[in-house]
Amino acid sequence: MTQQIVIAGSGFAGLWAALSAARAVALAGRDGDVAITVVSPAPQLHIRPRLYEAVLEGIAPDLAALFEAVGVRHVSGVVTTIHAGRRAVDVTGTDGARFTLPYDRFVLAAGSRLFTPPIPGLAEHAFNVDQLDSAHALDAHLKALAARPETAARNTVVVAGGGFTGIETAAEMPDRLRAILGADAKVRVVVVEQAPAIGPDLGPVPRPVIEQALAECGVEIVAGTAVAAVDAGGVTTSTGERIAAATVVWTAGARANPLAAQISSGHDRFGRVPADPFLRAVGSDGIFVTGDVARAATDDLGNVAAMSCQHALSLGRVAGHNAAAELVGLSTHPYSQPKYVTCLDLGPWGALFTEGWDRQVRLTREEGKAVKREINTKWIYPPQPDRAAVFAIANPDYVIVP
């Protein structure tokens, strides 16, 4: 009887889980004995790290040919319920049909979603760049501003949240607005950050570079206060300041997909499921977690994988390999990703490339931008649908950052 691996999600972690699982099955000579199924709304990889950009073309590459090349089946739909006790998941197809898929191993790779707290007016009036459809909605809104009468509010964008996404979104925004409103338009971009300084999760080492870059881009920073209310005319902060703005972009925080809550173990503050060194969900037999739904140690120093593409690429490979390895008799592989880098896009100023969890600055301006372009246009894109070439880079010990 054919054994079943079901993978929920076709993002970075889900894609590489599928490819790595297919490699393991082939390596064991068990093609035909193990079926691999990916469940997601469409056989696409949304290049989420690029959604802050002005141009959204080529940002959802199709995966159908790639899945076919390695023998992975795609089901268009979403997993709605995990039945861990009887090893099955409920699926709602994109056509509305509901059905159940049994599994021998299940890989949860459903990703994360932007956290939207109950701030008055936030859901009704703010935009975001968390998903492709929301990025398109922001783009359409910005382009429509040109038809409005010129006012200070029309020309102002408030970015709520001064973390990685907020910084990248804000740095691009002045030039993006001028391209729409005119080169001489008096535009204003304001980042509102609750912490005392910009980039609280990035730490103090790169902060002077970030502050200088944002200043040169024409971005204002309002730190030590939070967005307390949003309406059609702007935002009110927790300290009572009023910022008139026709555009508010919310970027403050992410949470694991709600499916993670269906796996019974102690979740962290982001809703992630604790994983053992092999990315098995702690306390849930037959279930692996990967990508943004997994809380996994990257090393022996206490560092934990971030909710990032960089970590998802490795987490996916390890989870997929191990899910298949348990079925076909191969050795499982522990997850380890000790090297950590960041590359922060800072608009026309360039980019900031850092190494280590303390984010030591290595490259800035155009040198950093060259690396960012390479990452955003090549490194994170799916491979060509060549079975041998894919399997050559789908191994669980593949080094993401040399």
N, C-alpha and C positions, 0 to 999 in steps of 0.2 A: 504494500500500500504506500502511495506517495506521501511523504511527510511534507508539512506545510510551514513555511516561514512567512509571516505577515508583517509588513512594515507600514506603520501609519505615518505618512508624510513624505514629500519628495523635495524637501529643502536640501541644504548642504549635507546635513547628517543623514537624512533618509536616503538621498541619492547614493552616497558613498557606502552606506550600510548595505544597500541592494547590490552594488557592484562588488563589494568585498565578500558578501555572502555567495554571490555567483562564482567568484574566483575560488573560494574555499570548496564549494561543491565540485567544481571542475577539477581542482587539484586532487581531490579524493577519488576522482573517477566515478562520481555518483550522479552525473547528469541524468535526468529522468527519474531519479529516486526522490529528489527534493525539489519542490516547487516554491518559487519566491514570488510573492505578490506585494506590490506597492499600492497603497490606497491614498489618493490625494485628489483634489478637485480636477486637476488636469495634469498630463505628463509634461510638466514644465518646471524649470528651476527659476524662481524669481531671485534676481541678483539684488537682494535686500540691502547690502552695504552701499549700493549706488542710488538709492531712492531719494537721497537729498539733492541729486544733481538736477540741472535744468532740462537736460535732454534725456528722455526716457526710452529711447529707441534701443532695440537689441537687449532688453533688460529681462526678458523672460524666455530664454532659449528652450526649444522643444526637446524633450527627452525620449520621444517615442522610438526613434531609430536606435538610440543608445540602449534602451531597455531590450529591444528586439535582438540586438547584436549579442547580448550576454544572456539571453533567455529569461528575462524577468517580465512578468505579466503586470500590467497596470490596470487598476480599477478606478474609474472616475467616481469619486464620492468622498465621504468623510467618515471616519470611525466615530461612532457616537457613544458606544458603551463597551467596556472591557469586562468580560466574564472570566475572571482569572480562575475561578474554581473549576469551570468546565472547558477552559482553554478555547475560547471563541470570542469574536468581537462582532458587534452589530454595526452595520454600515448603512448609511443613507446615500444612495447614488445621486449624481447630479441630475438625473431624470426623475428623482423623487421616489424611486423604488427602494424598498427596505429589505435587507437580507442579512444573513449571518455567515461569517467566514470562520471556520475552525482553524486552529493553529497548533503546531507542536512547539514553535518558538515565536514569540511576538516581540517586535522591536518598536518601542514608542519613540518616534522622531517627529512629533507634531509641532515642535518649535515653540515660539512665544508670541505674545501679543502685547501691544502697548498698554500700560496700566493707565486707566482713566478714572481718577478718583471723583467722588461726588461734589465737585466744585460747581457752584451755580453757573450755568451757561456754557460750561466747557463742552459738553457733548453736542450742544446745538450750534455753537459759534466757532469752535476751534478746528483747525486742520491738523493733519499729521503726515509723516512720511514713513509710517510703519509698514504699510502694505502697498502693493502696486496700485490698487484702485484708489487708495487715499492719496498717493503721490500724484496720480493723474488729476484727482479732484483739486488739489492745491494748485497744480499747474494751470488748470482751466480758470480757477479763481483769479490767479495772478494776472493772466492774460486779459481777463475781463476788466481789470482795474483801469486799463487805458481808456475805456469808454465812460468812466465816471468823471465828474468834475474834479479838478485838481484841488485837493485840500491836504493839510498836513497829515490827517488820519489816513487818507488814501495812500499816501506815500510812505506809511509806516508799517513795519512788520515787527511784531513782538514774538520772540522765540522763548517759550517757557521751558526752562531746563538748560543748564549749562554743562551737560555731560558730553560724551563723544558725539552723539547724533546732533545735539543742539548746537555745538560748536561748528560742525561741518555744515549744517543747514544755514546758520547765520553767516558764516564766512562767504558763502556763495551768493547770499541774498542781495547785497547792494548792487553788484553787477547784473544780477538777474532782473532786478527791478528796473535798472536803467535801460536794459535792453528792451523792456516793455514800455516804459513811461517816457523814454527819451534820455539821451546822454546828459542833458543839463538838469534833469529832474532832481529836486532836493529830497533825496530819499533818506529814511531813517530806519535802522535796524537795531533793536534792543534785545539783549539776552537778559532774562530775569532768572536768577539762580538763588534758590533758598539758602544754600550754604554761604559761608562768609566770603568765598572766592570762587572763581570760575574753575570748572573741571575738578570737582572734589574727588572723584574716583581716580583721576589721573595723577593725583599727588602733587607735591610742591616742586619737584625737580623741573618738569617741563613748563610750569605755569608762567614764568616770565616770558618765554618764547610765545606761548599762546596769547598772552595779553598783548604783547607787541604786535603780533600778526593781526589780531582782531582790530586793534587800534588803526593799523595801516589800511585795513579793509574798510574802515569807517563804521565798525560795529561798536555800539555802546554796551557796557556791562553794568547791570544793576544787581548787585549781590546782597545777600543777607535779608532777602525778602522773597515771598512767594506769590504766585498768582492766586488771588482769593476769589475772584469772580471774573467772568467773561460775558460780554454782551456784544451786540452788533457794532458798537462804537469803540470797543477797545477792552482794556483790562483794568481792574482795580487790584492793587497789591495788598498783602497782609499788613503793610505799614501805612496803608491809606493813600498811597500814590496812585494817581490816575494817569494812564498812558492811552491816549487816543490812537486807535489803530484799526484799519479796515481788515487786517490780516493777523491772526494769532495762530502760531504753530506750536502744538504741544509735543514735547519730546521727552518728558520726564518719567523714565522708568519702564521696565518690561516685566511681565509675569509669564511663567510657564503656561502652556496650553492647559485649559481646565481638565482635559483628559488625565493629566498627571494626578489629579486629586482622587481618581478612581483606583489608584494603586496604593494599597494600604501600607504606608510607612511614614516616618516622620519627615515632613517636607520642610524645606528652608523658607526664608522670608520671601523668596521669589516664587514659591510654589514648586520648586524642583524636587525630584525624587532622589533620595540618597542611593548611590550606586556603589557596588563593591569594586575591587580593582579590575574585574573583568566586565564591568558595566551591567551586571545583573542588578535588577531592582531589588533592593534589600527587603527580604520578607515576602517576595512574590515569585514563586517558582515558575520558570519558563518565560519570564519577561525580562527584556533588556531595555535600558533607557539610554538615550543618546542625544547629543545636541543640547538645545536650550532647556529641555525637560530634565536633564541629568545634573545632579550635584556630584562631581567626580574630582578626586584629588589628581592634580597634574604631576606631583612630585612628592618627595618625602619631607618637604619643608613647610607644609601647611597651606600651600597654594591650591586653589580650586579653580577649575575651568570657568572661564567667563562665558557669558551668553554672547558668543561671537562666532563669526564665520571661521576664523582661524582654528578655534578649538573644535567646532563642529566637523570640520574636514577630517580630523584625526579620530574624534569620538565615533563618528559614523563608521569609519573603516574597522575600528576595533569591535564595536557592537555587532556589526554585520558578520564579521569573521567568526566571532565567538558563538553567535546564534547558530550559524551553520556548522561550525566545528563540533559542537555538542551532538549534532545529529549524524555527522559523517565520520566521526572518530579521529578528527585532527586535534592537535594540542590547542588549547585556548591561549590567548595572548593578553597579558595585563596592559591596561592603558597607562601610558606615560608620555608626558609632553612638557619636559622641563624648560625648554626654551620658549620665551614669550617676547613678542615684539608688538608694537603698535605703529600704525601709520595714519596720522590725522590730517585730513585734507583741510587746508586753510585758505581756500579760494585763490584769488590772484596772487596772494603772498607766496604761495607754494604749499608745502606740506612738512609735517614734523614726523620723523621716524625715530622711534626709541627702542631700546632693548632692555629686557629685564622687568621684573615686577615693580622695581623702583623707577622705571622708565628713564633711563639715562639717555640723554639726547645724543644721537649719532648723525643724523642728517637733517638739514633744514632747507627752506626755500625751494629752489628749482631741483636740487639734488633729491630732496625728499619727495617732491612732486613726481619725479621720474619713477621712483619706486611705487608711489601711489597709482600712477597710470598703469604700471605693469601688473599690480595686484588687481585693480578694478577691471582691466580689460583682458587679462590672460590667466593669471594664477587661479582665480576662483571660478572660472567658467568650466563647464563640463567638458570632458574629453570627446574626441571624435568617436563615432561608433565602430571602432575596430577592436574586436574581442581580445586579441593578443596584446595590443597596446594598452587597453584598459586594465587588463589583469596585471600588467607589468607595474602599474602604479596604484593598485587597489589593495596591496598587502597591508596588514594591520600595523606593521612597524615602519610604514612609509613616513619619512620625515617631512613635515609640512614646511617648516622653516629651518633650513640648513644651519 
